[in-house]
Amino acid sequence: MPLTKEKKATVLTAYAGSATNTGSTEGQIALLTERISQISTHLQQNKKDFSTHRGLMKLVGERKSLLNYLQKNNLTGYRQLIEKLGIRK
């Protein structure tokens, strides 16, 4: 189930500054995190859905590469973002 337009807009305004700033690294990471949490709840109910599991692993890898990029280029922004999202404890 993809994210709705309203949900995307609220996530982007919370993390990227505005709803139209879809290219920011922080906004992309926040959207991926939201999508990952949705897929994780789906997989808890459907344990044998292996194709969705593969898609989840691809999203996690994409988020990891974006987080590494953000860490190299904007360390304070990286630290604030992982604290707000509650990832990488």
Secondary structure, 3 states (H helix, E strand, C coil): CCCCHHHHHHHHHHHCCCCCCCCCHHHHHHHHHHHHHHHHHHHHHCCCCHHHHHHHHHHHHHHHHHHHHHHHHCHHHHHHHHHHHCCCC
